[in-house]
Amino acid sequence: MKRPSSRLPDNLAPVGVNLDQAAALIGIGTSLFTQLVTAGQMPEPRPIASRLLWDVEEVVAAFRAMPHRGETSRTGPSSLPNNPWN
């Protein structure tokens, strides 16, 4: 009997991703991504058994909250008093 594939269909995006995937999602390496997590600019991962997974929507929201070049701040999760990533 053929074992079912653990690969998602092309039309179904993952909800949780590992460190490598989270960093790749925003186009940076894992070291910089980890620094951003430590600085509160990216969300903390969720522990699932012995793994750490990042919520894709939280990573995207944190990225979009970062200022563009030339901006000093940007309205978004990083500027709110109850920032869940700090």
QUIBELUR-V732397 format. One record per residue. N is the residue number from 1. RES is the residue in one letter. SS is DSSP state (helix for helix, strand for strand, loop for the rest). OMEGA is omega in whole degrees, -180 to 180 (NA if undefined). NEAR is the number of other ideal C-beta (glycine too) atoms within 12 Angstrom. Layout:
{{N	RES	SS	OMEGA	NEAR} {N	RES	SS	OMEGA	NEAR}}
This chain:
{{1	M	loop	-180	3} {2	K	loop	179	4} {3	R	loop	179	6} {4	P	loop	180	7} {5	S	loop	177	7} {6	S	loop	178	7} {7	R	loop	178	9} {8	L	loop	173	14} {9	P	loop	-177	9} {10	D	loop	-178	7} {11	N	loop	-180	5} {12	L	loop	-179	9} {13	A	loop	178	14} {14	P	loop	177	21} {15	V	loop	179	17} {16	G	strand	-179	24} {17	V	strand	178	30} {18	N	loop	-176	22} {19	L	helix	180	26} {20	D	helix	-178	17} {21	Q	helix	179	26} {22	A	helix	178	36} {23	A	helix	-180	25} {24	A	helix	-180	19} {25	L	helix	180	29} {26	I	loop	171	28} {27	G	loop	179	12} {28	I	loop	178	23} {29	G	loop	-177	15} {30	T	helix	180	22} {31	S	helix	179	13} {32	L	helix	179	19} {33	F	helix	179	32} {34	T	helix	177	21} {35	Q	helix	179	15} {36	L	helix	176	29} {37	V	helix	180	27} {38	T	helix	-179	15} {39	A	loop	-180	18} {40	G	loop	180	20} {41	Q	loop	174	31} {42	M	loop	-177	37} {43	P	loop	173	35} {44	E	loop	177	26} {45	P	loop	174	25} {46	R	strand	177	20} {47	P	strand	176	11} {48	I	strand	-173	14} {49	A	loop	-179	7} {50	S	loop	-177	7} {51	R	strand	174	14} {52	L	strand	-178	23} {53	L	strand	177	24} {54	W	strand	175	38} {55	D	strand	-176	25} {56	V	helix	-179	25} {57	E	helix	178	19} {58	E	helix	179	29} {59	V	helix	180	38} {60	V	helix	180	22} {61	A	helix	179	25} {62	A	helix	178	34} {63	F	helix	-178	29} {64	R	helix	178	20} {65	A	helix	180	29} {66	M	loop	-179	27} {67	P	loop	172	16} {68	H	loop	176	12} {69	R	loop	180	7} {70	G	loop	176	7} {71	E	loop	177	13} {72	T	loop	177	9} {73	S	loop	-178	13} {74	R	loop	177	20} {75	T	loop	-180	12} {76	G	loop	-175	21} {77	P	helix	-177	26} {78	S	helix	-179	27} {79	S	helix	-180	20} {80	L	loop	-178	17} {81	P	loop	-179	8} {82	N	loop	-178	9} {83	N	loop	-179	20} {84	P	loop	-179	19} {85	W	loop	177	28} {86	N	loop	NA	20}}
